Amino acid sequence: MKIDRTTENLREYSRKIALSQAYGAIIMPVMETMERTTVILQKPDGSPVENVMQDYGFTSIPDPENTAKTLCASTLLAYSGVPRLISPAEAALCQKLQDNLQILYPEQEALDPYYQNIKIPEIARGEFTLGYSEFQAGEYDMSDGPSLEDGAYGHYIPKIGIWNSAFRFPIVMQNKTPWMTVTPNEKNTMHKHIEAAHGHVLTLGLGLGYFAYMAHRKPDVTAVTIIEIDPDIIALFEAHILPQFDHPEKIKIVQADAIAYIQNLADGVFDTCFADIWRNGMDVDPYLSVKTAARHLKKTAMSYWIEDSLLGFMLQHMGIILLGAMGLPYPNMDRDPLYRFLQKLTSRTRIKNPDEMRQAFTPQYLSNLIDIRTSVSWQPNI
């Protein structure tokens, strides 16, 4: 990456630094709290809630949803250790976090066709166990993919939900550790990919079969081929979940390594492909492995679960590259495979003005760059 060190670019860089500082003070503590612990809203007297809207009396006041969101957001911020005295930029991020917060109602979520039609038995095979888990009333959880702060260089505002009352959801446990679930977060982050699915659909990763189930119900989807590497997951799915599908004859399961399968796949065999073999928005290794392996597929429309979150995580790493391009001190990251990959990927990027700087730090720009810079390979172990 090369940057013309004009006064305007220096000012834009200063704005980026200020935003990064505000983001680190507000959003990162919240994300770290959500990652490491279960956060549950309690009654004012400290006892468990059964129904958030009723127990707090929100149903009897004007604008109950926004009032509830204000309380839930301020409680989460306090629990995350965010100080009360904050800058205007930090206050703006707090407001955006509150705007993104959602009250989750089990009776509404239960209308999803998968919840209504697919019943998960309590059964185990190998390392895996099918069954249900439960969100408690007042429990916080990610409800959807994050929203990108305008011009924020990959800074995302999480979308967090709080359960109004208790809710059961399907889960696969691997050696007593959650491996795959079907919650609003998974469902909502798959919605656009389900909408885009058509013709002969390929999906990488099986899980509990939510994407396959929703896609196969569409009239414009003729078949769904699923690539899954674990034989126990396949066996559990075929014995207990697939028979409940509307059209099980549309489904074909291939036991194979997803990345190797994509590498050897001829172009045009499938109309659309949905990849979902990573755990979260920081698990970039399998994402980049699939995305770079699929560069030769021009006739198949590729889509990737939570891609914006993955790209946002990568854009944070690009900030170090920006430091070097600005001629400022930066940490030595030469041993980091993601840093090396991004450095090679952006080696031809030339930034002349603030607009180009902002554009270079958007998910779409980075995604396109990964697709077209075919000479830059992803090598995580080198």
C-alpha positions in Angstrom: 0.0 0.0 0.0 1.3 3.4 -1.0 -0.2 6.7 0.2 0.4 10.3 -1.0 1.1 12.0 2.3 -1.0 15.1 1.7 -2.4 17.3 4.4 -5.9 16.0 3.6 -4.8 12.4 3.9 -3.1 13.1 7.2 -6.3 14.7 8.5 -8.3 11.7 7.4 -5.8 9.4 9.1 -6.2 11.4 12.3 -10.0 11.0 12.1 -9.5 7.2 11.7 -7.3 7.1 14.9 -9.9 9.1 16.9 -12.7 6.7 15.7 -10.5 3.7 16.6 -9.9 5.0 20.1 -13.7 5.5 20.6 -14.4 2.1 19.2 -11.8 0.5 21.5 -13.3 2.3 24.6 -17.0 1.3 23.8 -17.5 -1.5 21.4 -14.6 -3.8 22.2 -15.4 -4.1 25.9 -18.9 -5.0 25.0 -17.8 -7.6 22.5 -15.3 -9.1 24.9 -18.0 -9.3 27.6 -20.4 -11.1 25.2 -17.7 -13.5 24.2 -16.4 -14.5 27.6 -19.6 -14.6 29.8 -23.3 -15.0 29.9 -25.0 -11.6 30.6 -28.5 -11.8 32.0 -30.7 -8.9 33.0 -32.3 -9.2 36.5 -35.1 -7.6 38.3 -34.3 -4.4 40.3 -34.2 -6.5 43.5 -31.7 -8.9 41.9 -34.1 -11.8 41.4 -34.4 -13.6 38.0 -36.8 -12.1 35.5 -39.5 -14.2 33.8 -40.7 -11.6 31.3 -38.6 -8.5 30.7 -41.3 -6.2 29.4 -43.8 -7.1 32.2 -41.4 -7.4 35.1 -40.0 -3.9 34.5 -43.5 -2.4 33.8 -42.5 -1.4 30.2 -45.9 -2.6 28.8 -47.7 0.2 30.8 -45.7 3.2 29.6 -45.5 5.1 26.3 -42.9 3.8 23.8 -42.1 0.6 25.7 -39.6 -0.8 23.2 -37.3 2.2 23.2 -37.5 2.5 26.9 -36.6 -1.1 27.3 -33.7 -0.8 24.8 -32.3 2.2 26.8 -32.3 0.2 30.0 -30.9 -3.0 28.4 -28.1 -1.0 26.6 -27.1 0.9 29.7 -27.0 -2.2 31.8 -24.8 -4.0 29.2 -22.4 -1.1 29.0 -22.1 -0.9 32.8 -21.6 -4.6 33.0 -18.8 -4.3 30.4 -17.0 -1.7 32.4 -17.7 1.3 30.0 -17.2 4.5 32.0 -20.0 7.0 32.4 -17.8 10.0 31.4 -17.2 9.6 27.7 -16.3 11.7 24.7 -18.9 12.8 22.0 -17.6 10.2 19.6 -17.9 7.5 22.3 -21.4 8.7 23.1 -22.4 8.4 19.5 -21.2 4.8 19.4 -23.2 4.1 22.6 -26.3 5.4 20.8 -25.7 3.3 17.8 -25.2 0.3 20.0 -28.6 1.0 21.6 -30.3 1.6 18.2 -29.1 -1.8 17.1 -30.4 -3.6 20.3 -33.5 -5.7 19.8 -36.0 -7.3 22.2 -36.4 -10.9 21.2 -39.8 -12.5 21.7 -39.9 -16.3 21.7 -43.5 -16.4 20.3 -42.3 -14.5 17.2 -39.1 -16.5 16.7 -41.0 -19.8 17.0 -42.8 -19.0 13.8 -39.7 -19.8 11.8 -40.5 -22.9 9.6 -37.5 -24.8 10.8 -38.6 -24.4 14.5 -42.1 -25.4 13.6 -41.4 -28.4 11.4 -38.0 -29.9 12.6 -38.0 -31.7 15.9 -34.5 -32.5 17.3 -34.2 -35.7 19.3 -31.9 -36.1 22.3 -29.4 -38.5 20.9 -25.7 -39.0 20.6 -23.2 -40.5 18.2 -19.5 -40.5 18.5 -18.4 -37.1 19.9 -21.7 -35.4 19.0 -25.0 -35.0 20.8 -28.2 -33.6 19.3 -30.6 -31.8 21.6 -31.9 -28.5 22.9 -30.5 -25.7 25.0 -32.3 -22.6 26.4 -31.9 -18.9 26.6 -33.1 -17.5 29.9 -35.4 -14.5 30.2 -33.3 -11.4 30.2 -30.3 -13.1 28.6 -28.3 -11.2 26.0 -27.1 -12.7 22.7 -26.0 -11.6 19.3 -29.2 -11.3 17.2 -27.8 -10.6 13.7 -24.7 -9.6 11.8 -23.2 -6.3 12.8 -23.7 -3.0 10.9 -20.7 -1.1 9.5 -20.1 2.4 10.9 -20.1 4.8 7.9 -16.5 5.4 6.8 -15.3 3.5 9.9 -12.5 1.5 8.4 -14.0 -1.8 9.2 -15.5 -0.8 12.6 -18.7 -2.7 13.2 -21.5 -2.0 15.6 -22.9 -5.3 17.0 -26.5 -6.2 16.9 -27.4 -7.6 20.3 -30.7 -9.1 21.4 -32.2 -9.6 24.8 -34.7 -12.4 25.4 -38.0 -11.2 26.8 -38.7 -14.7 28.1 -37.1 -18.1 28.0 -36.6 -19.8 24.6 -35.4 -23.3 23.7 -33.2 -23.8 20.6 -31.6 -26.7 18.8 -28.0 -27.5 19.5 -25.2 -29.9 18.6 -22.7 -30.5 21.3 -19.2 -31.9 20.6 -17.7 -33.4 23.7 -20.0 -31.3 25.9 -19.0 -28.1 24.1 -21.5 -26.2 21.9 -20.6 -26.9 18.2 -23.6 -25.7 16.2 -26.9 -24.0 17.1 -30.0 -22.6 15.3 -30.6 -19.2 17.0 -31.8 -15.9 15.6 -28.2 -14.9 15.0 -27.5 -17.9 12.8 -30.9 -17.6 11.1 -30.7 -13.9 10.4 -27.1 -14.0 9.1 -28.2 -16.7 6.6 -31.3 -14.9 5.4 -29.7 -13.1 2.4 -27.9 -16.3 1.3 -31.1 -18.3 1.4 -32.8 -15.6 -0.7 -30.0 -15.8 -3.3 -30.1 -19.6 -3.5 -31.4 -20.9 -6.8 -31.0 -23.8 -9.2 -28.6 -26.5 -8.1 -27.2 -25.3 -4.8 -24.0 -26.3 -3.2 -23.4 -25.7 0.5 -20.2 -26.3 2.4 -20.9 -27.5 6.0 -24.0 -29.3 7.3 -24.5 -28.4 10.9 -28.1 -28.8 11.8 -29.2 -28.3 8.2 -30.9 -24.9 8.6 -29.6 -23.5 5.4 -30.3 -26.7 3.4 -33.8 -26.9 4.9 -34.8 -23.3 4.1 -33.2 -23.4 0.6 -34.7 -26.7 -0.5 -38.2 -25.4 0.2 -37.8 -22.7 -2.5 -39.5 -23.6 -5.8 -36.5 -22.2 -7.8 -34.1 -24.5 -6.0 -33.9 -27.8 -7.9 -31.4 -29.6 -5.7 -29.1 -29.0 -2.7 -25.7 -30.8 -2.5 -24.1 -30.7 1.0 -20.4 -31.2 1.6 -19.6 -32.4 5.1 -16.5 -34.1 6.4 -17.7 -35.6 9.7 -19.4 -39.0 9.2 -21.1 -38.8 12.6 -22.8 -35.5 11.8 -23.9 -36.9 8.5 -25.3 -40.1 10.1 -27.2 -38.1 12.8 -28.6 -35.7 10.1 -29.7 -38.5 7.7 -31.3 -40.6 10.4 -33.1 -37.9 12.5 -33.4 -34.6 10.6 -33.5 -35.2 6.8 -36.7 -37.4 7.0 -38.5 -34.3 8.3 -37.7 -32.2 5.2 -40.5 -31.4 2.8 -38.6 -32.8 -0.1 -35.7 -35.0 1.1 -35.2 -36.2 -2.5 -33.7 -32.8 -3.3 -30.9 -33.3 -0.8 -27.6 -35.1 -1.6 -24.8 -35.3 1.0 -21.1 -35.8 0.0 -18.6 -36.7 2.7 -15.5 -34.7 1.7 -13.2 -31.9 2.8 -14.9 -28.7 1.6 -11.7 -26.9 0.6 -10.4 -29.8 -1.5 -13.8 -30.2 -3.0 -14.0 -26.6 -4.1 -10.4 -26.7 -5.5 -11.3 -29.6 -7.8 -14.8 -28.4 -8.7 -15.4 -27.7 -12.4 -17.0 -24.3 -13.1 -20.7 -24.3 -13.8 -21.7 -27.5 -12.1 -23.6 -25.5 -9.5 -25.6 -22.3 -9.8 -25.0 -21.0 -6.3 -22.7 -22.0 -3.4 -23.0 -21.1 0.2 -19.9 -21.6 2.4 -20.2 -22.0 6.2 -17.4 -23.9 7.7 -16.1 -21.3 10.2 -17.1 -20.7 13.8 -17.1 -16.8 14.1 -16.1 -13.5 12.6 -12.4 -14.0 13.6 -12.0 -17.5 12.1 -10.4 -16.2 8.8 -8.3 -19.3 8.0 -11.2 -21.5 6.6 -12.9 -18.4 5.0 -9.7 -17.4 3.1 -9.0 -21.0 2.2 -12.4 -21.4 0.6 -12.5 -17.9 -1.0 -9.1 -18.3 -2.7 -9.9 -21.9 -3.7 -13.1 -20.7 -5.5 -11.4 -18.0 -7.6 -11.8 -20.1 -10.7 -15.6 -20.4 -10.3 -17.0 -17.8 -12.6 -20.4 -19.4 -13.4 -21.2 -20.3 -9.8 -22.4 -17.4 -7.5 -20.4 -17.7 -4.3 -21.6 -16.5 -0.9 -20.0 -16.7 2.5 -21.6 -16.8 6.0 -20.9 -13.6 8.0 -18.4 -12.4 5.3 -18.7 -8.8 6.4 -17.7 -9.7 9.9 -14.7 -11.6 8.7 -13.6 -8.8 6.4 -14.1 -6.3 9.2 -11.7 -8.3 11.3 -9.2 -8.3 8.5 -9.6 -4.5 8.0 -8.6 -4.0 11.6 -5.3 -5.7 10.7 -4.9 -3.5 7.7 -4.6 -0.6 10.1 -1.1 -1.7 10.8 -0.3 -1.7 7.1 -1.7 1.9 7.0 0.6 2.9 9.7 3.6 1.8 7.7 2.3 3.5 4.5 1.9 6.7 6.5 5.6 6.5 7.6 4.6 6.0 11.2 6.0 3.5 13.7 4.2 0.2 13.6 4.5 -3.2 15.4 6.5 -6.0 13.7 3.8 -8.5 12.4 6.0 -10.4 9.9 5.2 -13.7 11.6 1.5 -13.2 11.4 0.1 -15.0 8.3 -2.9 -12.7 8.0 -0.7 -9.6 8.1 1.6 -11.1 5.4 -1.3 -12.0 3.2 -2.9 -8.5 3.5 0.5 -6.8 2.9 0.9 -8.7 -0.4 -2.8 -8.2 -1.3 -2.6 -4.4 -1.0 0.9 -4.0 -2.4 -0.5 -2.4 -5.6 -3.0 -0.2 -3.8 -2.3 3.5 -4.3 -4.2 6.1 -2.2 -4.2 9.7 -3.5 -7.0 11.3 -1.4 -9.2 10.7 1.6 -12.1 9.3 -0.5 -9.7 6.6 -1.8 -8.5 5.9 1.7 -12.0 5.3 3.0 -12.8 3.2 -0.1 -9.8 1.0 0.5 -11.1 0.1 4.0 -14.5 -1.1 3.0 -15.5 -4.8 3.0 -16.5 -4.8 -0.6 -13.1 -3.4 -1.7 -11.2 -6.0 0.3 -13.5 -8.9 -1.0 -13.0 -7.9 -4.6 -9.2 -7.6 -4.1 -9.1 -11.1 -2.7 -11.0 -12.4 -5.8 -8.9 -10.6 -8.4 -5.4 -10.8 -7.0 -5.1 -14.5 -8.0 -1.3 -14.4 -7.7 -1.6 -13.9 -3.9 -2.3 -17.2 -2.1 -3.4 -17.8 1.4 -0.8 -19.8 3.3 -1.7 -19.9 7.0 1.0 -22.3 8.1 4.0 -20.7 6.5 
